Amino acid sequence: MGLEKVVLNRIMEVNADIFDNAEFFNGSLFIRKDDTYCFMQLRNCMDVIAKMVCCPVEITESDTQYAIDFVI
């Protein structure tokens, strides 16, 4: 199973609202901003993911979405 599938499956287990707004594009995970979750919930979810994949996770914020990169 590829990294993208593993990460999306784990996000679904941790927070379904974030999963509903998540998609990969060109190796980066993009999560649309939504009122169903807050930034701290996203940060906690990404901390769980970072421990699972054993690499740092960088979150960049724009007006409409978050971009998450896995730093290897």
N, C-alpha and C positions, 0 to 999 in steps of 0.2 A: 504494500500500500504506500502511495506517495505521501510526501510531507503535507501537501495541500489537503488531501482526504483525511489524514490523521488529525491535523489541526482543526478542520471543520467539525469532525466528529466530536472532538474534545470540547469545542466551543458549545456545541449542541448540548452536551452533558452538563456543562457548567452554567450556561445562561442561554435559554432558548430565544429571548428577545434579541440578544446580540447576534445569535446565529441567523435569525430571520433577516438581518440587515448586512450579512457578511458575504463577500465573494472575493475570489482571487483573480488577479489580472497581472500578467507578466511577472509572476513570482512575488508580488506584494499582495497583502490582504487589505481589502478596503471594507470599511464598515460605515454604512450610512448613519448619520446622526438621527436619533429618534427620541421621542419623549418617554419611551418605555424603559429606558435605562439611563444611568448617569455615568459620568467619566470614571468615577471611582469603581463602579461595577466593571467597566471595561478594563481598567488598570488591573483589578484583581484577576479577571479572566486571563489577561495576557501574562500575568505573573505565573499562573498555573501552566499556561502553554510554554513559557520560557523554560520552566523546570522540566517539562516533559521532553522538549526538543534539545535541551542542554545548550542553549545559546541565548545571548541577549536579544531582547525585542525592543525596537525603537518605534515609538508612536509619534506621528506627525499629524497635526490637526489643521483642517481647513474649515471653511464656513459650513460645508454640507456633509463632510465625512472625515473619518480617521484613516490614515494610511499606516499600516503596520509592516515593518520590515524585520526579517530575521537575519541578524548579523552573525555570519559564520566566519 
